[in-house]
Amino acid sequence: MLAAQNGHESTVGLLLDRGADVEAQDKDGWTAVMLAAQNGHESTVGLLLDRGADVEARDKDGWTAVMLAAQNGHESTVGLLLDRGADVEAQDKDGWTAVMLAAQNGHESTVGLLLDRGADVEARDTDGWTAVMLAAQNGHESTAGLLLDRGADVEARTLSGATPLLIALRMRRLGAAGVLLKAGADIGACDKDGWNALLTAASAGTESMVRELLDRGADIEVTNVAGETARSVAANDSVARVLERADCFQRWHRRAILALWRRACGWR
């Protein structure tokens, strides 16, 4: 197993010739092919498969070799495993798939390969998370963009009601948030606690995104379930000042609209 982990192909072959068990597992359920795949030792993976290694062997958490290779962005190793019968939709005990693992770490080309080979862009874990949410959470904007281009739902929700945009804003991933906004993310969408994009951005203290959302028409008076507004959760003085000015403008605008409406109706 150590020889496979370090990609010592000839040593692996010798050990197998001398009777080593190609399916031996460590205390966590890892096999030699999983260790080789994790480190991207493609030729060693090929040798082990040629000698009978189970391409679908799982550790105690349900991980397979293709998941390990995808997590670390070993694109060619992922391709080899898929060519040899690995299940592109295999899930671990928490529902994670290879494409989700690759997306979490921003391995864009590996994500593309997995999608080309049939991976479900909308696969969800047990908490309702999708690949685009994981890419957004970790600020991998180009990977998020690829997933959106390939059909990922920009309005997908976790079990707690969070959208990819809300996740990106909580983590201050402004580049990813911009990609999601460009793709049409709903700035009014709220999670189960009533937090929308403006409340989340204000709480995160990201002044530039607060301005962006206000420019896009975010309503400063919206409250969450706890009755908090964007102004009351503002994380710093600069955000609070932006929101205060916006509040004054929106109040003036509403009064102006009401005055015009009354005039049009002949009211005084």
N, C-alpha and C positions, 0 to 999 in steps of 0.2 A: 504493500500500500504506500509506503514512503517513497519507493522508487517511482510509482505512478504519479504521486503528488508532485514530484520534482521533475517529471518528464524524462526520466532515464529509460528510454524505450528499450534499449538492448538489455538492460538489467531486468526490466519487467519480463521480457521474453525468456531470458535465462531462468528466472524464478518460476515461470509458468512451466517451462520444460522440465524443471526439477520437481514439479508436483504442487506448486502453490495454488491455493484455491482462488479462482478468479472472482468468486462471489463472496469472499470473506468480508465480514462487516466489523467495524469497530463498535464501541459501546453506544455510539449515537446512531448507528445504522448506516454509516457511510461505507461505500465500496470503493475499490480502486478506480473504477471508471468515473465515479463522481468526483474523486479527488483530482484526477487528471483533467476533467472537464472544467472544474472550478478555476484551475490555473491556465486554461487554454492550451493544454498540451495535446494538440489535435492528432498528431501521429500516434501518440501513446493511447489516446482514446480509440483510435482506429484499430490498433493492435489488440487491445482488450476486447473490443467488440468482435473482432475476427476469432478470438479465442473463446468466445462464448459468454462474455459479460452481458448481463441483462440491462438493456438500454433504459428500461423502466424501473430499475431498482429504486427504492425510496428509503430515506432515512426516517428516524422516528417522528419527524415533523412533517413528513410527506413530500419532502423535496426530491426532485429527480436531477439527473445529470444536466439535462437541457436547461432547467431553471438556474442551476449554478453557473453554467456557462453564460446564460443571458444576463444574469445579475452583474457579471463582471465585464460584459461587452465583448466576449470572445465570439465574434460573428461567425468566423469560419468553423469553429468548433460546434456552434449551434447548428449551422447548416449540415455538418457531417452527422450529427445526432439525429436531426430530422430526416436526413436521407436514409438513415439506418432504422427508422421506425419510431423515433421518440414522439410522444403525444404532445403536440403543440398546445393543447388545452389542458394538460395536466395541472391539477391544483393541489396546493399543500393543505394542511389541516385548517388554515385560516382563509382558504379560498384564493390565495395568490397564484397567478399564472406567470409564465415566462415573460410575456409582454409587459406585465405590470412591473416585474422586477427590473427589466431593462429600462422601462420608462422612469422609474423612480431614480435611477442613477444617470439618466440622461444619455443613454447609449442609443442615439438616434438611428444609426445604420442597422443595429441589431433589432430595434423596434420595427424598422421597415421590413427587414427580412422576415421576421415572425408574422407580420401582417400579410406579406406576400404569400406566406406558406399557410395561411388560413387562420391565424390567431384572431380571436374575437376582440375587436377594439372596445367593446362594451362589457367585457368580463368584469365581474364584481367580486370583491372579497366578502367576508361575513359581516363587515360593517358598512357595506355598500359602496366602497371606494372603487374607482375605475383608474385605468392607466393615466388618463389625462389629468385627473386629480393629483396623482402622485407626481407627475411631471411638474405640475403647477406648484405643488407644495415645496418642491425642491429647487424651483427657479429655473428649470430646464425649458426655456421658452421655445427653442427650435424643435425640441421633441414634442412639446405641447402643440405647436403649430402643425407638425406632421400628423399627429393623432387627430386633430380637428379636420385636417385636409382629407383624412381617410375615414371620416364619418363619426368620430367621437362626439357624443352629445355634450354641448357646451353648458347645458342646463341639468346635467345629471346630478343627483342628490345622494348624499350619504344617508345612513339611517337617522342621523341627527338633523338632516335637512340642509347640510352645507353643500354649496355648489362649488365648482372649480374656482370661480372668481373669489368667493368668500374665503376659500382655503388659501389662495395666493395672497390675498390682502392680509389675512391674519399673520402670515409668515413674512410680510413685507417684500414679497417677490413682485416688484413693480413691473419688470419686463414681462413676466408671465401674465400678470394682470392685464397689461396692455394688449398682449396677443389675444386674450380671451375677450376683452372689450371689442377689439377689431372684428372678432368672429361673431359678435352679436350678443354677448352675455348680458343678461337682464340685470340692470343695476338695482332694480326694486325687489329682486328675489330675497326672501328672508329664510333663515334657518328656523328650527323649532322654537328657539328662544327669541325670535323676532329681530335678530341682527341682520341688517341689510349691508350693502356695500359701503355706504357712507358712514354708518355707525362703526363698521369694522375698520375702515381706513382711519377714521378719527381716533379710535382706540389704539391703533397701531402707531399713531403719530406721524403718518406719512403725508406731509403737507401737499406735495405735488399730486398725489392721487386724490386727495380731498378736493383740490382745485379741479382736477380732471372730471371727477364725478359731478361736481356742482355745474361745470360747464355742460355736462351731458343731461342736466335737468334734475339731479337728485334733490329730493324734498328734505329740507333741513328739519322739518317738524315731525317726521316719522319717529315713533318711539318703539323700543323693544318691549318684550313681555314685562320686564321690570320697570317700565315707564321711563327709561333713560332715552335721551336724545343724543345726537352726535355732539352737540355742545357740551353736554354733561359728562360725556366719556372721553372728551378730547385729552390726548396724552401729554400735550405740551402747549405752551403759550402761543406759539406760532400757528398751530392748527386752530386753537380757540379763537384767535383774532380773525383768521380767514372765515370761520364759521359765523362769528358775530357779524362781520360785514355782510356775509351772504344772507343771514337772517334778516338784517335790516332791509336789504334789497328785495328779498322775497316778500316781506310784509308790505313794502311800498308797492311792489308790483301787483300783489293781490288787491290792495286798496284801489289802485289805478284801474284795474280790470273791473272791479265792482262799480266804480264811478261811471265808467263807460257803459256798462250794462244798464245801470239805472237811467242814464241819460237816454240810451236807446229805447228803453221802455217807457220813457216819459215820466219817470219818478224823480222826485226831488230829495 
